[in-house]
Amino acid sequence: MGPQPPISVSEHSDMPIYRQIVTQLTFMIEMGQLGAGDRLPGSRMLADNLGINRNTVARAYGDLRAAGLVESRGRGGMVVLAATSTQPRSEARDTARETLQRAVDECLQLGLSPAEIGELALNLAVTQSDSPRVYFVECNDDRADYFADELTEKLGIRVTPLVLDHFDPDAIPADLVLTTFFHLAQVRELLNDRAEVVAIVVAPHIRTLMQIADVPPEQKVGLWYNTAEQAASVRDSLSAAGITDVTMLDGTSDDELAGLDVVVIPSETAELADRLAQRVRVIEFGNVLDDASVRMVREVLRDLRSASQPSA
């Protein structure tokens, strides 16, 4: 057994130590740093070298063996297999090596040590690969994209937007699906226990409420929305503010706007607001994510991560 790339672990990482070992050795095998026939250090030797429990190394080696990357040869120890079915094509490895080389060079110029670079790369890779697959479902593209982006920023994890009736539930590899309470029953029926579905609260923005409160009750209000469900929800908010003379609009032509004092539209349709502003007062009905809902989703994500990454 010739010289091998070093393995390092961090007790301060969110990732269990055995997973750190599995990830690093898998990377070394896929990048060709460890080849078929190379013998891994014995579990006791590696454990002593890293200052960890021998059972942790044994668990990591067990995962590698289950993945078909290594096999036990008795006293010969754990040996790397060719495992061509699990290794990327050499062209892909070469491209990945070039990409990583550029990133490493930049990190070295910033003054980071090789150990710091390795830990950063490891944590980034594991965060991406082990992150729960999260989706947000709404009834139109604008709201789905808007709230998926908001959730992505607040949760620190990519949330993919989906539009009701425009996706195949069988083709969605989701761990967690978020939606509003209005669509909760429909989304659960669509997914049929394929993933956990959680409803979140979206509430009118305080700025929107202030603008609505400033509309005299006798004024005529038009309401334009992509879907009847959204329009009905906003009409309820207007009614609660004492605005009852509301006309549901199918379009925004001059004839349809005739006689209206105010038009309420979704805040996600900025271009429409610009077009209407010259003809009528416009209120962009904005929604915000409820803070308690966001905290609840964070708890669900923590539970999902804990379930998929048992501690060493």
C-alpha positions in Angstrom: 0.0 0.0 0.0 1.6 3.3 -1.2 1.2 6.7 0.2 -2.5 7.8 0.6 -4.1 11.2 0.8 -4.7 12.2 4.4 -8.1 11.9 6.1 -9.2 14.5 8.6 -12.3 14.9 10.8 -13.8 17.7 12.8 -15.8 17.3 16.0 -17.3 20.8 15.4 -19.0 19.8 12.1 -22.7 19.2 12.0 -22.0 16.0 10.1 -21.4 12.8 12.1 -17.7 11.8 12.1 -18.4 8.4 10.4 -20.1 10.3 7.5 -17.0 12.6 7.2 -14.9 9.5 6.7 -17.3 8.0 4.2 -17.5 11.2 2.2 -13.7 11.7 2.0 -12.9 8.2 1.1 -15.7 8.1 -1.5 -14.3 11.3 -3.0 -10.8 9.8 -3.1 -12.0 6.7 -4.9 -14.0 8.6 -7.4 -11.2 11.0 -8.1 -8.7 8.2 -8.6 -6.6 9.1 -5.6 -7.4 5.6 -4.3 -7.4 2.8 -6.9 -8.5 -0.8 -7.2 -6.5 -3.0 -4.9 -5.4 -0.2 -2.6 -5.6 -1.2 1.1 -7.2 1.1 3.5 -5.7 1.6 7.0 -7.0 -0.8 9.6 -9.9 0.5 11.6 -7.8 0.6 14.8 -4.9 2.3 13.1 -7.1 5.0 11.5 -9.1 5.5 14.7 -5.9 6.0 16.7 -4.6 8.4 14.1 -7.8 10.5 14.1 -8.3 10.2 17.9 -11.7 8.7 17.6 -13.5 5.5 18.5 -12.7 2.4 16.5 -16.4 1.6 16.1 -16.8 4.9 14.2 -14.3 3.8 11.6 -15.8 0.4 11.4 -19.2 1.9 10.7 -17.7 4.1 8.0 -16.0 1.1 6.4 -19.3 -0.8 6.6 -21.1 2.0 4.6 -18.3 1.9 2.0 -18.6 -1.9 1.7 -22.4 -1.6 1.3 -21.9 0.9 -1.5 -19.6 -1.6 -3.3 -16.5 0.6 -3.0 -14.5 -1.7 -0.8 -14.4 -5.2 0.4 -12.9 -7.1 3.3 -10.2 -9.6 2.6 -9.7 -11.0 6.0 -6.2 -10.3 7.3 -5.5 -8.4 4.2 -7.8 -5.7 5.5 -10.2 -3.5 3.6 -9.4 -3.2 -0.1 -10.7 -0.7 -2.7 -12.7 -2.3 -5.5 -12.7 -1.1 -9.1 -16.4 -0.3 -8.7 -16.6 1.0 -12.2 -20.4 1.3 -12.0 -20.1 3.8 -9.2 -17.2 5.8 -10.5 -17.7 8.8 -12.8 -16.3 8.7 -16.3 -12.7 9.8 -16.4 -13.7 12.8 -18.4 -16.1 13.9 -15.6 -13.3 13.3 -13.0 -10.9 15.4 -15.0 -13.4 18.2 -15.3 -14.2 18.1 -11.6 -10.4 18.1 -10.8 -9.9 21.2 -12.9 -12.9 23.0 -11.3 -11.7 22.1 -7.8 -8.1 23.1 -8.6 -9.3 26.6 -9.6 -11.3 26.9 -6.4 -8.4 25.6 -4.2 -6.0 28.1 -5.9 -8.3 31.0 -5.0 -8.7 29.8 -1.4 -5.0 29.5 -1.0 -4.6 33.1 -2.3 -7.1 34.2 0.4 -4.8 32.7 3.0 -6.7 29.6 3.9 -4.7 26.5 5.0 -5.2 23.2 3.2 -7.0 21.8 6.2 -9.4 24.7 6.2 -10.1 24.3 2.5 -10.7 20.6 2.9 -13.1 21.1 5.7 -15.0 23.8 3.8 -15.3 21.7 0.7 -16.4 18.7 2.7 -19.0 20.5 4.6 -20.3 22.2 1.4 -20.5 18.9 -0.4 -22.3 17.1 2.4 -24.7 20.0 3.0 -25.7 19.9 -0.7 -25.9 16.1 -1.0 -27.6 15.4 2.3 -30.0 18.4 2.4 -33.7 17.4 2.3 -35.4 18.0 -1.0 -37.9 20.7 -0.3 -40.7 22.1 -2.6 -43.2 24.9 -2.3 -46.6 24.4 -4.0 -48.9 27.3 -5.0 -51.6 27.8 -7.6 -49.7 30.0 -10.0 -46.1 30.6 -11.2 -45.7 34.1 -9.7 -46.6 33.1 -6.2 -44.8 29.8 -6.3 -41.6 31.4 -7.5 -41.9 34.4 -5.0 -42.5 32.3 -1.9 -40.0 29.6 -2.9 -37.3 32.3 -3.2 -38.4 33.8 0.2 -38.2 30.4 1.8 -34.8 29.6 0.2 -33.4 32.8 1.8 -35.0 32.3 5.2 -34.2 28.6 5.5 -30.8 28.5 4.0 -31.8 25.5 1.8 -32.9 25.4 -1.8 -36.7 25.4 -2.1 -38.1 24.5 -5.5 -41.4 26.0 -6.7 -44.2 23.9 -8.1 -47.6 24.9 -9.5 -50.7 23.0 -8.7 -52.0 20.8 -11.6 -48.7 21.4 -13.5 -46.5 18.7 -12.0 -46.5 14.9 -11.8 -46.6 13.9 -8.1 -44.9 10.6 -9.0 -41.9 12.4 -10.5 -41.2 14.6 -7.5 -38.4 13.2 -5.3 -39.4 15.3 -2.3 -38.6 14.9 1.4 -40.7 17.9 2.4 -43.5 19.8 0.6 -44.6 23.2 1.8 -47.8 24.9 0.8 -50.4 27.3 2.2 -53.3 26.2 4.4 -55.6 27.0 1.5 -54.1 24.2 -0.6 -53.1 21.8 2.1 -55.8 19.2 1.6 -55.3 19.2 -2.2 -51.6 18.9 -2.0 -51.8 16.0 0.5 -54.3 14.2 -1.7 -52.0 14.7 -4.7 -48.9 13.4 -3.0 -50.6 10.5 -1.2 -48.0 10.1 1.6 -45.1 10.3 -0.9 -43.6 13.1 1.2 -44.3 15.0 4.4 -46.6 18.0 3.6 -46.6 21.0 5.9 -48.8 24.1 5.6 -47.4 27.6 6.3 -49.1 30.9 6.9 -48.8 33.8 4.5 -50.2 37.0 5.9 -50.9 40.4 4.3 -48.0 42.7 4.6 -48.5 45.6 7.1 -48.0 48.1 4.2 -50.8 46.4 2.3 -53.1 46.6 5.3 -52.4 50.3 5.8 -53.2 51.0 2.1 -56.4 49.1 2.3 -57.4 50.8 5.5 -56.9 54.1 3.7 -59.6 53.3 1.1 -62.9 55.0 1.8 -65.7 52.4 2.2 -67.8 54.0 -0.5 -65.1 53.6 -3.2 -65.4 51.0 -5.9 -62.6 48.4 -5.9 -61.6 46.1 -8.7 -59.7 42.8 -7.9 -57.5 41.2 -10.5 -55.8 37.8 -9.7 -54.7 34.8 -11.8 -56.8 32.4 -9.9 -60.3 32.5 -8.3 -58.9 31.0 -5.1 -56.5 33.8 -4.5 -59.1 36.4 -5.5 -61.5 35.0 -3.0 -58.9 35.1 -0.2 -58.0 38.7 -0.9 -61.7 39.7 -1.2 -62.2 38.3 2.4 -59.4 40.6 3.6 -61.0 43.6 1.9 -64.3 42.7 3.4 -62.8 42.5 6.9 -61.5 46.1 6.3 -65.0 47.3 5.5 -64.6 47.3 1.7 -67.6 45.5 0.2 -68.1 47.1 -3.2 -65.6 44.7 -5.0 -65.6 43.8 -8.6 -63.8 40.6 -9.8 -61.9 41.5 -13.0 -61.1 39.2 -15.8 -58.9 41.7 -17.5 -57.5 45.2 -17.3 -58.9 47.0 -20.4 -60.2 50.5 -20.1 -63.8 49.2 -20.3 -63.2 46.9 -17.4 -61.6 49.6 -15.3 -64.3 52.1 -16.0 -65.9 53.4 -12.8 -63.3 51.9 -10.5 -61.5 53.9 -7.9 -58.9 51.3 -6.9 -57.6 48.1 -8.4 -56.0 45.5 -6.1 -53.4 43.2 -7.8 -50.7 40.7 -6.6 -47.5 42.3 -5.5 -45.6 39.8 -7.7 -47.0 41.5 -10.9 -44.9 44.7 -10.9 -45.1 45.2 -14.7 -48.9 45.2 -14.4 -48.8 47.7 -11.6 -46.7 50.0 -13.8 -49.2 49.7 -16.7 -52.2 50.4 -14.5 -50.8 53.2 -12.4 -51.5 55.8 -15.1 -55.2 54.9 -15.2 -56.3 54.1 -11.7 -55.0 53.9 -8.1 -53.2 50.5 -7.6 -52.7 48.6 -4.4 -50.2 45.8 -4.7 -51.5 43.2 -2.3 -48.3 41.8 -0.7 -47.9 38.8 1.5 -45.2 37.9 4.0 -44.2 34.6 5.5 -45.4 34.1 9.1 -42.3 34.0 11.4 -43.8 31.2 13.5 -44.4 29.1 10.3 -40.7 29.6 9.3 -39.5 28.5 12.7 -41.7 25.4 12.5 -40.3 24.5 9.1 -36.8 24.8 10.5 -37.7 22.3 13.2 -39.1 19.9 10.6 -35.9 20.2 8.6 -33.8 19.5 11.7 -35.8 16.4 12.4 -35.4 15.2 8.8 -31.6 15.8 8.9 -31.4 13.9 12.3 -33.3 11.0 10.9 -31.0 10.7 7.8 -27.8 11.3 9.7 -27.6 9.2 12.9 -24.8 10.3 15.2 -21.7 8.2 15.4 
